[in-house]
């Protein structure tokens, strides 16, 4: 999924950079303190999973685990995946620095979309149901990323259209693998720490409830 330096037109690079900065700003603003450990873990998971890759034209085939990041982190998937991409570009030369913005958008935005689509139903489901929906989210995230990569290449010139088609078809097996791995991960999380799978609305409501309870306890202590 990494597009290499020199493959994209300047206007595509600029547009991707602007979108990436916007996504990062929104993701950091929505990053709660209690999600920082999970953000670090999922960023590391992405970093390790995508180290083993097979070059395919101007891109590459590898695992991403972006769907899981979108389910757990929502918009915070942007900074989590950006850090992984940055470290890969700096230390291993995967992708590149000039295409960092485009690669971030191509991988992180589909993760956010998958999370927004499936996070609420996952939170309401039993572990088996959550795993099934988590598998759909994992596969969808990869499918959307291949489409975004294809669009990025197509906008950079007609010569990249065959490579864009190749990227999509080469990732069909990856969609299945990501779906299976995401399903297993969601099943485990729903058993061990289901709070990580709560929707943003439920998470906000829980924080407000906890804050109200603490305020009530503080007043009782002052009055008593």
N, C-alpha and C positions, 0 to 999 in steps of 0.2 A: 504493500500500500504506500510505501515511500516513493514519491516522485523525486528524481534526482535533480541536482543543480543543472541549469542550462536547458532544461526540457520545456519550460513554460515561457509564454510571452510576457513581457514586462507588465502589461495591464492586468494580466491574470495574477501575477505576483503581488501587485499593489492592492488589487481587490481582496485577495486572500489575506494579506497582511492587515488590512483595515477590519475585515470580519473577525480575524483571530484576536486582535486587540479588544474588540467589542465583546467577544465571547469570554475572554480572560477577565475583563473588568466585571462583567456580570457574574461570572463564576466565583471570583474572589469575594464579591459583595455578598453572595449567598452562602459562603463557606462558614458554617457554625464551628465553634471551637471543638465541640464534641465529635465532629466529623473529620478533624485533622488526621488522627491516626488511620482511619479508613481511607482517606485520600492518599496518604503516603503508601499504604499497602497496595492499593489498586494501581497507583502510578508505578510502583516497583513490579507489580504483576505484568502490566503492559510492557514495561522495559524488558523484562526477562523473556516473556512470551514471544515478542517480535524480534529477538536477537537472531533466532534461527529462521532465515528467510531464503527464498529461491528467486533470483532475478527473473523478471518477465518484462522484456522490453525496457521502457523507461521507468518501470515500477518494480514491485517485488511481491511475492506471495509468502504470507506468514500468519501466524495467529496474532490476535490483537487483544481480545477480551474487553473490547470497548463497550459491548452491550451490558456487561456486568457493571462496568464503571457508571454507565448511564442510569442503571436501575438503582444503584446504591447512592450515587452522588448527585444525580440531576445535572444542573448547570455547572456544578463544581468539577464535572468531568473535564471541562476545558483546561483549567490549570493543571489538573492531574496528568492528563495525556500530553499537554504541552511540555511539562518537565521531562517526561520520558523521551519525547521526540528530540528535545534539545540535547539531552545527555547522549543519545544515540548518534546525533549528528556530530557532536563535538568529539566524542571518544572513539567512535567506530566508523564515522563517515557515512552512516545510513541516511539517505535523503540529502540533506544539505541545509545550510543556514539561509540561503536566499529563498528556498521553498518552504521554510519552516512554517510560515503563516498558512500557506495553502494546505500543507500536510496536516496541520493542526485542525483546520476547519473540516477537511475531508474525513478525518477520523473522529474528532470530538463532537461535531454537530450531529452526525447520525447517532452517536451514543446518547446524546441528550434527547433526540427525537424518540428513540427506542425507550428510554427511561420514562419520558412523558406519556407515552402510549400505554405502557404496561405496568408502571410502578404501582398505580392505585389498585389494579386488579390483583397484582401479586400480593400486595399487603393484605387484601381481604381473603385470600385463598388459603387453603390448608397446604401443608408442605408439598404434596404431590401436585396439586393444581398450580402452586407457585412455581414449581420446577418446570412444568409444561410451558407456562407463560414466559418464564425466564429463558427457556430454549428458543421460543419465538423471537424474543427481544434480541438475543445474541445473534441469531441468523439474520434478522432484519438489519441490525446495525452494520454487519458486513456487506449485505446487499446494497444498502444505501451508500456506504463508503465507496464501493466499486463504481456506483453510478456517479458519485461526486468526482472520483478520480477520472472517469471517462469524460465527464464534462470539462474538467480542468484541461485535459489533454486536447479534447476537441476544440476548445476555444483558443488553443495555442497554434492551431494549424491543421489543415486537412490531412497532412502527412501522418498525424498521430491517431487518426480515426481507427485504422486497423489495430494499433497497439491498445487503444481504449477498449475495443471489443475483446481482445485477447485477455486483458486484465479482468473483465467481467467473467468470462467463461472459466478462466483459470481459478477463480475464487469460489466457484460453486462447491467443490469439496470442502473448502475452508468454512463456508456457511454452515454446512452440516456439522463439522467438527466443533465450531464455535457454539452452535446451538446445543449440542450435547454437553460440552464442558460448562456452559453457562447454566444449563438446567441442573447439573450436578452441584454447582456452586450455590445456586439459589436454594436448592433443597437443603444443603448443609446449613446455610445462613438462617433459613426459616426455622431450623431445629435448634440451632445454638444461640443466635442473636437476632430474633425477628425484628427488633426495633430498627435495624439497619435498612429494612425493606419498607418502612412506613412511607406513605406519600407525604409530599410537602405540607399538605393541608393538615394531615393527622399529626405530623411532627410539630407544626406551629401550634396546634391546639394543645398538644401535650406540654409544650414549653410554657404556654400561657397558664395551663392548669398548675404546673409545678411552681411557677412564679407566684400565682395567687395563693397557693398553699403556704409558701414561704412567707409571704406578706402577712397572712393571717396568723402564722405562728409567731412572727416578730411582734405583732400587735398584742398577742396574748401574753408574751413575755414582758412587754412594757407595762401592760395593765395589771399583771399579776405580781 
